[in-house]
Amino acid sequence: FSHCYELKEITIPSGVTFIGYGALRYCEHITELVIPESVQLIGSQAFELCKSLKKTIFKGEPELEEFWQFAKCNKELVIYAPKNSKTINLANRLYLGIHQP
């Protein structure tokens, strides 16, 4: 889906275990993502330059390759993740807004 400039929403189905390098890169009109619990690994730059992305919900705790999953995204992006999540720790290093349930 990389470079799908007109893509406005996407559902990552339960059962998907890997979101690859640059998978949704440059999908500039996506506003919200829900990462299902089945996802175990998210590649570098997976959501880079998703400039309209304002909300990402992690249902589980995937491993994140490197640090660039949300590079150059919307500065208002808020990530929701399970309490005490490793995902929270990474997102904090990326200076993103974090909310825990």
N, C-alpha and C positions, 0 to 999 in steps of 0.2 A: 504493500500500500504506500510505500515511500513516494513522495512527490504527488500525492493525490490532493491537489490544491482545493478541489471542490468538495471533498469528503467532509461532512459535518458531524456525523456520529458513527460510532462503530461499537459493536458488541463483540467482546472477546469471549468465545464460548467456553463453558466449563469443559475441562478435558484437555485444553491447550496447556502444554507444559513449558514452552519456551517462546519468548518473544525475541526475535533476532536483532542483530545489529541494524540500526536505522530503520526498523520495521515501519514506523509511522512518521519518519522524518519528513519535515516540510508539509505535513498535513495541517495547514494553517487555520482551518476553520473548525477543527474539533474543539469542543468546549469542556467535555467531561469524559473521563475514562474510568472503567471499573475493571480492575485486574482480578480475575477469579482466583480462588484458593488453589486451584490446580497448577497455576504457573509457578514453576520452580526456579527459573532463571530468566533474567531480562538483560539483553545485550546492550553494549555501549551505544549511545546516541539513539536509542529506540524511539524516543519522543522529541528529539531535538528539533527546535524551530517550530514547534506547535504553538504558534503565537497567540492563539485564542484559548488555549487550555487553561481553565481556571480551577478545575477540581479533578483530583485523582483519588480513587478509593482502592486500597489494597485489602482484599479479603483474606489473604494469607501473608506469608513472609518469604517472598522469593529472594534468591541471591541476586545481587546486582553487579554485573561486570563493570569494573572501573567506576568512573564518577560522572559520566556525561549523559545519562538517560534523559534528563530534563534541561539540557543546555539550551540557552537562548529562548526559553519558553516565556510565557506571560509572567510578569513580576508579581501578579496577584494570585498565582497558582497556590492552592492549598492541597496538601496531601493528607488523606485520612488513612491511618494504618492501625493494626491491632496494638494494644497497650504493650509497652516494653519491647517493641519490635526493632529488629536490626534495620529494617527499612527506615524507621524513624531516625536512627542514628546517622544513616547515610544522608537522608534528606536534610538533616540539621547541618551537615557539612556543606551542603549545597545552598544554604541560606534560604531555604523555602519555608513557608508557613506550614506548621504541622498541627493537626488536631488528633487527639486520642479519645476514643469513646469512653 
